[in-house]
Amino acid sequence: MRCFHLLVIVALFTSPETARAQAPLALADVVGEALARNPEIVAAQKRYDAARQRPVQERSLPDPMVSAGYNANGNPLPGAGLGTEPTSNIGFMVTQEVPFPGKRDLRASIATSEAGAEFQQIEAARLSVTARVKQAYYRLAYTYAVGDVLTRNRDLLDTLLKVSENRYAVGQAAQQDVIKAQTQLSILELQLERVRQERAAREGDLNALLARPTTTPVGQPEDLHLTPFDTSLDSLVTLANEHAPMLRRDQIMIDRSRLSVDAARRDYKPDFAVAGGYYYMGAMPPMYEFRFDVKVPLQRARRAAAVAEQLSTVEQARSTYDSTRLGLQGRLQADYQMASTSARLARLYRDTVLPQARLALESSMASYQTGAVDFLSVLTNFGTVLEYEMTYFDELAGYHTAVSRLEEMTGTPIVH
């Protein structure tokens, strides 16, 4: 029995790190690979690359138009009357449309703003992928931590079962002690199976985010640790307002809408066309033509409706910005409360609850050896320690996943 008591103490305080034989999977390596390979980020980058080509297109003049033709006299064949009739000729004309000054620059500025909005989509995609990788990584680390706890306690319970069977064989324990230990052992096996299933799911999540084949081995993550969390909610809101890509995108879209209003108002101005032509007259001297055309903006109602449309777009963009900002604040508050609460609970379990529960189990083991308490008390204390250890790692995983969401929303690392 003294050896059994010593085994309990060793099992209770054995750290899972001691069983690790290979180097852990580093979070920074996983995040770096995801940022380099994830197709969502690649797609956002390509959309930005495409949008960057639009300003040049919008700033360019329309393509010139070349016209060729003839005027005939006497019959419709080309050259009929050429050299004898003053209205017979063969020639061509080049026409170049010229928008009113400033229109092309406004359209280019609008396209530049749209490209800037697409760039913020790249940043949003990078932050989203990083957060999802971290969440899958932490949940995977949780499965390993909980798996270690369950395996260690299963081995301990197996020893406890053997002790109860030996005591039952010599008439020092009741049969129900053996049955309860066997039942608890079966429950631990079921919990281990659930942990294995969750581990496979989290590995699948990571492989998908890393654009790997489904069956690619992932490796074991680093152990979960509680990091300091001393950031205030107000500072998180400030960071989000300054750095959140979606807020930046909405602000850019407000600016873009304002430029669209200016472009719609500029449409009241006339556009022009410059044309020049040369006509071959046969024996007569050649004829030249120059023409300056003005497109008169008479459709005032259509242009007024276009300006009203763009003014409404500005208000819509402002409302979208406010909606995004308020929604972001609500999610920030929810995840901030989750992170701070999980940090406090994890610290409480680590520093107070678990040490007390382990002392209670040690005490019951010592009393069980002397016959002062029954086996049920030992088993109850054993289950309590197991539950608290599981809850501790659950709070740790919840803390890290909440922090990863906060980092996504603020666009800034919060813990290191």
C-alpha positions as CSV (number, residue, x, y, z in Angstrom):
1,M,0.0,0.0,0.0
2,R,2.8,2.4,0.7
3,C,4.1,1.9,-2.9
4,F,0.6,2.5,-4.2
5,H,0.4,5.8,-2.2
6,L,3.7,6.9,-3.7
7,L,2.5,6.0,-7.2
8,V,-0.6,8.2,-6.7
9,I,1.6,11.2,-5.6
10,V,3.9,10.7,-8.6
11,A,1.0,10.4,-11.0
12,L,-0.7,13.5,-9.7
13,F,2.2,15.8,-10.2
14,T,3.8,14.3,-13.3
15,S,3.8,16.9,-16.0
16,P,2.8,15.8,-19.5
17,E,6.0,17.5,-20.9
18,T,8.1,14.8,-19.4
19,A,6.6,12.2,-21.8
20,R,7.3,14.2,-24.9
21,A,10.1,12.7,-27.0
22,Q,10.2,14.8,-30.1
23,A,10.3,18.5,-30.8
24,P,6.8,20.1,-30.6
25,L,5.0,21.7,-33.5
26,A,5.7,25.5,-33.2
27,L,2.8,27.8,-33.7
28,A,4.9,30.4,-35.6
29,D,5.8,27.7,-38.1
30,V,2.2,26.7,-38.7
31,V,1.0,30.3,-39.0
32,G,3.8,31.1,-41.4
33,E,3.0,28.1,-43.6
34,A,-0.7,29.0,-43.6
35,L,0.0,32.6,-44.7
36,A,2.2,31.4,-47.5
37,R,-0.1,28.7,-48.9
38,N,-3.7,29.4,-47.9
39,P,-5.8,29.9,-51.1
40,E,-8.1,32.4,-49.4
41,I,-5.1,34.8,-49.0
42,V,-3.9,34.0,-52.5
43,A,-7.3,34.8,-54.0
44,A,-7.4,38.1,-52.1
45,Q,-4.0,39.0,-53.3
46,K,-5.0,38.3,-56.9
47,R,-8.1,40.5,-56.5
48,Y,-5.9,43.3,-55.3
49,D,-3.4,42.8,-58.2
50,A,-6.3,43.0,-60.6
51,A,-7.7,46.1,-59.0
52,R,-4.3,47.8,-59.2
53,Q,-4.6,47.7,-63.0
54,R,-7.8,49.7,-63.1
55,P,-6.5,53.3,-62.4
56,V,-4.3,53.2,-65.5
57,Q,-7.3,52.1,-67.6
58,E,-9.5,54.8,-66.2
59,R,-6.9,57.6,-66.7
60,S,-6.3,56.7,-70.3
61,L,-8.0,58.5,-73.2
62,P,-10.6,56.6,-75.2
63,D,-9.2,54.8,-78.3
64,P,-9.2,57.0,-81.4
65,M,-11.5,56.1,-84.2
66,V,-10.3,55.9,-87.8
67,S,-12.9,56.4,-90.6
68,A,-12.2,55.6,-94.3
69,G,-14.6,56.3,-97.2
70,Y,-15.2,57.9,-100.5
71,N,-17.7,60.2,-102.3
72,A,-18.5,59.2,-105.9
73,N,-20.4,61.0,-108.7
74,G,-22.0,59.4,-111.7
75,N,-22.1,55.9,-110.2
76,P,-21.5,54.3,-106.7
77,L,-18.2,52.8,-107.6
78,P,-15.1,54.0,-105.7
79,G,-13.3,56.7,-107.6
80,A,-16.2,57.6,-109.9
81,G,-15.8,61.3,-110.8
82,L,-12.5,61.5,-109.1
83,G,-10.5,64.4,-110.5
84,T,-13.4,65.8,-112.5
85,E,-16.0,66.4,-109.9
86,P,-15.2,68.6,-106.9
87,T,-17.2,66.5,-104.5
88,S,-15.6,63.1,-105.5
89,N,-12.8,62.0,-103.2
90,I,-11.3,59.1,-101.3
91,G,-10.0,59.8,-97.9
92,F,-9.9,59.0,-94.2
93,M,-10.5,60.8,-90.9
94,V,-9.1,60.3,-87.3
95,T,-11.3,61.2,-84.4
96,Q,-10.2,61.4,-80.8
97,E,-12.7,61.8,-77.9
98,V,-11.5,64.0,-75.1
99,P,-13.4,64.0,-71.8
100,F,-13.8,67.2,-69.9
101,P,-10.6,68.0,-67.8
102,G,-10.7,66.2,-64.5
103,K,-13.1,63.4,-65.4
104,R,-10.4,60.8,-66.1
105,D,-8.5,61.7,-62.9
106,L,-11.6,61.3,-60.9
107,R,-12.3,57.9,-62.4
108,A,-8.7,56.9,-61.7
109,S,-9.0,58.1,-58.1
110,I,-12.1,56.0,-57.6
111,A,-10.3,53.0,-59.0
112,T,-7.4,53.6,-56.7
113,S,-9.7,53.7,-53.7
114,E,-11.3,50.4,-54.8
115,A,-7.8,48.9,-55.0
116,G,-7.1,50.2,-51.5
117,A,-10.2,48.5,-50.3
118,E,-9.1,45.3,-51.9
119,F,-5.7,45.6,-50.1
120,Q,-7.6,45.7,-46.8
121,Q,-9.3,42.5,-47.8
122,I,-5.9,40.9,-48.0
123,E,-5.1,42.1,-44.5
124,A,-8.5,40.8,-43.3
125,A,-7.9,37.4,-45.0
126,R,-4.5,37.1,-43.4
127,L,-5.9,38.0,-39.9
128,S,-8.8,35.6,-40.4
129,V,-6.6,32.7,-41.5
130,T,-4.1,33.4,-38.7
131,A,-6.9,33.4,-36.1
132,R,-8.4,30.2,-37.4
133,V,-5.0,28.5,-37.5
134,K,-4.4,29.5,-33.9
135,Q,-7.8,28.3,-32.8
136,A,-7.3,24.9,-34.4
137,Y,-3.8,24.8,-33.0
138,Y,-4.9,25.5,-29.5
139,R,-7.8,23.0,-29.7
140,L,-5.3,20.4,-31.0
141,A,-3.0,21.2,-28.1
142,Y,-6.0,20.9,-25.8
143,T,-6.6,17.3,-27.0
144,Y,-3.0,16.4,-26.3
145,A,-3.1,17.9,-22.9
146,V,-6.4,16.3,-22.0
147,G,-5.3,13.0,-23.5
148,D,-2.2,13.0,-21.3
149,V,-4.4,13.7,-18.3
150,L,-6.8,10.9,-19.1
151,T,-4.0,8.4,-19.9
152,R,-2.2,9.2,-16.7
153,N,-5.3,8.9,-14.6
154,R,-6.4,5.8,-16.4
155,D,-3.1,4.1,-15.5
156,L,-3.5,5.3,-11.9
157,L,-7.1,4.1,-11.8
158,D,-6.0,0.7,-13.3
159,T,-3.6,0.4,-10.3
160,L,-6.3,1.4,-8.0
161,L,-8.6,-1.3,-9.5
162,K,-5.9,-3.9,-8.9
163,V,-5.6,-2.8,-5.3
164,S,-9.3,-3.0,-4.8
165,E,-9.4,-6.4,-6.4
166,N,-6.7,-7.7,-4.1
167,R,-8.4,-6.3,-1.1
168,Y,-11.7,-7.8,-2.2
169,A,-10.0,-11.2,-2.7
170,V,-8.9,-11.2,1.0
171,G,-12.2,-9.8,2.3
172,Q,-11.0,-6.3,3.1
173,A,-13.1,-4.5,0.4
174,A,-16.6,-4.8,-0.9
175,Q,-17.4,-6.0,-4.4
176,Q,-19.0,-2.6,-5.2
177,D,-15.5,-1.1,-4.9
178,V,-14.2,-3.2,-7.7
179,I,-17.3,-2.5,-9.9
180,K,-17.1,1.2,-9.4
181,A,-13.4,1.3,-10.3
182,Q,-14.2,-0.8,-13.4
183,T,-17.0,1.6,-14.4
184,Q,-14.8,4.6,-13.9
185,L,-12.1,3.0,-16.0
186,S,-14.6,2.4,-18.8
187,I,-15.7,6.0,-18.7
188,L,-12.1,7.1,-19.0
189,E,-11.7,4.9,-22.1
190,L,-14.8,6.5,-23.6
191,Q,-13.4,10.0,-22.9
192,L,-10.1,9.1,-24.5
193,E,-11.9,8.0,-27.6
194,R,-13.8,11.3,-27.8
195,V,-10.4,13.1,-27.4
196,R,-9.0,11.1,-30.3
197,Q,-11.9,12.0,-32.5
198,E,-11.6,15.7,-31.7
199,R,-7.8,15.5,-32.3
200,A,-8.4,14.0,-35.8
201,A,-10.9,16.8,-36.5
202,R,-8.5,19.6,-35.4
203,E,-5.7,18.0,-37.5
204,G,-8.1,18.1,-40.4
205,D,-8.8,21.8,-39.8
206,L,-5.1,22.6,-39.7
207,N,-4.4,20.6,-42.9
208,A,-7.2,22.4,-44.7
209,L,-5.9,25.8,-43.6
210,L,-2.4,24.9,-44.7
211,A,-3.7,23.6,-48.1
212,R,-2.3,20.1,-47.3
213,P,-3.7,16.7,-48.2
214,T,-6.1,15.4,-45.5
215,T,-3.9,12.6,-44.3
216,T,-0.8,14.7,-43.8
217,P,0.7,14.2,-40.3
218,V,0.5,17.3,-38.2
219,G,2.6,16.7,-35.2
220,Q,2.1,17.5,-31.5
221,P,1.7,21.2,-30.6
222,E,3.5,23.0,-27.8
223,D,2.0,22.7,-24.4
224,L,-0.7,25.2,-23.3
225,H,0.5,27.8,-20.9
226,L,-1.3,30.7,-19.2
227,T,0.1,34.0,-20.4
228,P,-0.4,37.5,-18.8
229,F,-3.6,39.2,-20.0
230,D,-3.6,42.8,-18.7
231,T,-5.1,44.6,-21.7
232,S,-8.2,46.8,-21.0
233,L,-11.3,46.7,-23.1
234,D,-11.0,50.4,-24.0
235,S,-7.5,49.9,-25.4
236,L,-8.8,47.0,-27.5
237,V,-11.5,49.2,-28.9
238,T,-9.0,51.9,-29.7
239,L,-6.7,49.3,-31.4
240,A,-9.7,48.0,-33.5
241,N,-10.7,51.5,-34.6
242,E,-7.1,52.2,-35.7
243,H,-6.1,48.9,-37.2
244,A,-9.1,46.7,-38.0
245,P,-8.9,46.0,-41.8
246,M,-12.7,46.0,-42.2
247,L,-13.0,49.4,-40.6
248,R,-10.3,50.7,-42.8
249,R,-12.0,49.2,-45.8
250,D,-15.3,50.9,-44.9
251,Q,-13.5,54.2,-44.4
252,I,-11.9,53.9,-47.9
253,M,-15.4,53.1,-49.3
254,I,-16.7,56.3,-47.8
255,D,-13.9,58.3,-49.5
256,R,-14.6,56.4,-52.7
257,S,-18.3,57.3,-52.6
258,R,-17.4,61.0,-52.1
259,L,-15.2,60.8,-55.2
260,S,-18.1,59.2,-57.1
261,V,-20.3,62.2,-56.1
262,D,-17.7,64.6,-57.6
263,A,-17.5,62.4,-60.7
264,A,-21.3,62.5,-61.1
265,R,-21.3,66.3,-60.7
266,R,-18.4,66.6,-63.2
267,D,-20.7,64.8,-65.7
268,Y,-22.6,68.1,-66.1
269,K,-19.5,69.3,-68.0
270,P,-19.3,68.6,-71.8
271,D,-17.0,66.2,-73.5
272,F,-15.2,66.9,-76.7
273,A,-14.0,65.3,-79.8
274,V,-11.2,66.4,-82.2
275,A,-11.2,65.1,-85.7
276,G,-8.9,65.6,-88.7
277,G,-9.1,64.1,-92.2
278,Y,-7.4,63.9,-95.6
279,Y,-9.2,63.4,-98.9
280,Y,-7.6,62.5,-102.3
281,M,-9.2,64.5,-105.1
282,G,-7.4,63.0,-108.1
283,A,-6.1,65.7,-110.5
284,M,-7.6,68.3,-108.1
285,P,-5.7,69.6,-105.0
286,P,-6.3,67.3,-102.0
287,M,-8.8,68.4,-99.4
288,Y,-8.2,68.5,-95.6
289,E,-10.7,68.6,-92.8
290,F,-10.5,69.6,-89.2
291,R,-13.5,69.3,-86.8
292,F,-14.1,70.1,-83.1
293,D,-17.2,68.5,-81.6
294,V,-18.8,69.2,-78.3
295,K,-21.1,66.7,-76.6
296,V,-23.7,69.0,-75.0
297,P,-25.0,67.6,-71.6
298,L,-28.7,68.4,-72.1
299,Q,-30.0,65.4,-70.1
300,R,-30.1,67.3,-66.8
301,A,-32.6,65.0,-65.1
302,R,-30.5,61.9,-65.7
303,R,-27.4,63.6,-64.3
304,A,-29.3,64.9,-61.3
305,A,-30.5,61.4,-60.5
306,A,-26.9,60.1,-60.8
307,V,-25.7,62.7,-58.3
308,A,-28.6,61.8,-55.9
309,E,-27.7,58.1,-56.3
310,Q,-24.1,58.8,-55.3
311,L,-25.1,60.9,-52.4
312,S,-27.2,58.0,-51.1
313,T,-24.2,55.8,-51.6
314,V,-22.1,58.0,-49.4
315,E,-24.7,57.8,-46.6
316,Q,-24.9,54.0,-47.1
317,A,-21.1,53.7,-46.8
318,R,-21.2,55.8,-43.6
319,S,-23.9,53.6,-42.1
320,T,-22.0,50.5,-43.1
321,Y,-18.9,51.8,-41.3
322,D,-20.9,52.6,-38.2
323,S,-22.6,49.1,-38.3
324,T,-19.2,47.4,-38.7
325,R,-17.7,49.5,-35.9
326,L,-20.5,48.8,-33.5
327,G,-20.6,45.1,-34.3
328,L,-16.9,44.9,-33.8
329,Q,-17.2,46.5,-30.4
330,G,-19.9,44.0,-29.4
331,R,-17.7,41.1,-30.4
332,L,-14.7,42.6,-28.8
333,Q,-16.5,42.9,-25.5
334,A,-17.8,39.3,-25.6
335,D,-14.3,37.9,-26.4
336,Y,-12.7,40.2,-23.9
337,Q,-14.9,38.9,-21.1
338,M,-14.3,35.3,-22.3
339,A,-10.5,35.8,-22.3
340,S,-10.3,37.6,-19.0
341,T,-12.7,35.1,-17.3
342,S,-10.9,32.1,-18.6
343,A,-7.6,33.5,-17.5
344,R,-8.9,34.1,-14.0
345,L,-10.4,30.7,-13.8
346,A,-7.4,28.9,-15.2
347,R,-5.1,30.7,-12.7
348,L,-7.5,29.8,-9.9
349,Y,-7.6,26.1,-10.9
350,R,-3.8,26.0,-11.3
351,D,-2.8,27.8,-8.1
352,T,-5.7,27.0,-5.7
353,V,-8.3,24.4,-6.7
354,L,-6.0,21.7,-8.1
355,P,-3.5,21.8,-5.3
356,Q,-6.3,21.5,-2.7
357,A,-8.0,18.7,-4.6
358,R,-4.7,16.8,-4.9
359,L,-4.1,17.2,-1.2
360,A,-7.6,15.9,-0.5
361,L,-6.9,12.8,-2.7
362,E,-3.6,12.2,-0.9
363,S,-5.3,12.5,2.5
364,S,-8.0,10.1,1.5
365,M,-5.4,7.6,0.2
366,A,-3.5,7.8,3.5
367,S,-6.8,7.3,5.4
368,Y,-7.8,4.4,3.1
369,Q,-4.6,2.6,3.9
370,T,-5.5,2.7,7.6
371,G,-9.1,1.9,7.0
372,A,-10.4,5.3,8.2
373,V,-12.2,6.0,4.9
374,D,-13.9,3.8,2.4
375,F,-13.0,3.2,-1.2
376,L,-15.8,5.5,-2.4
377,S,-14.2,8.5,-0.8
378,V,-10.9,7.8,-2.6
379,L,-12.7,7.3,-5.9
380,T,-14.7,10.5,-5.4
381,N,-11.5,12.5,-4.8
382,F,-9.9,10.9,-7.7
383,G,-12.8,11.9,-10.0
384,T,-12.7,15.5,-8.6
385,V,-9.0,15.8,-9.4
386,L,-9.6,14.5,-12.9
387,E,-12.5,16.9,-13.5
388,Y,-10.5,19.9,-12.3
389,E,-7.5,19.0,-14.5
390,M,-9.8,18.7,-17.5
391,T,-11.5,22.0,-16.7
392,Y,-8.2,23.7,-16.2
393,F,-7.1,22.8,-19.7
394,D,-10.5,23.6,-21.1
395,E,-10.2,27.1,-19.7
396,L,-6.7,27.5,-21.1
397,A,-7.9,26.5,-24.6
398,G,-10.8,28.9,-24.2
399,Y,-8.6,31.7,-23.2
400,H,-6.2,31.3,-26.1
401,T,-9.0,31.0,-28.7
402,A,-10.7,34.1,-27.3
403,V,-7.3,36.0,-27.5
404,S,-6.8,34.9,-31.1
405,R,-10.2,36.3,-32.0
406,L,-9.3,39.6,-30.3
407,E,-6.1,39.7,-32.3
408,E,-8.0,39.2,-35.5
409,M,-10.5,42.0,-34.7
410,T,-7.8,44.5,-33.5
411,G,-5.2,43.6,-36.2
412,T,-2.6,43.7,-33.4
413,P,-0.8,40.9,-31.4
414,I,-2.1,41.0,-27.8
415,V,0.0,38.4,-26.0
416,H,3.4,37.1,-26.9
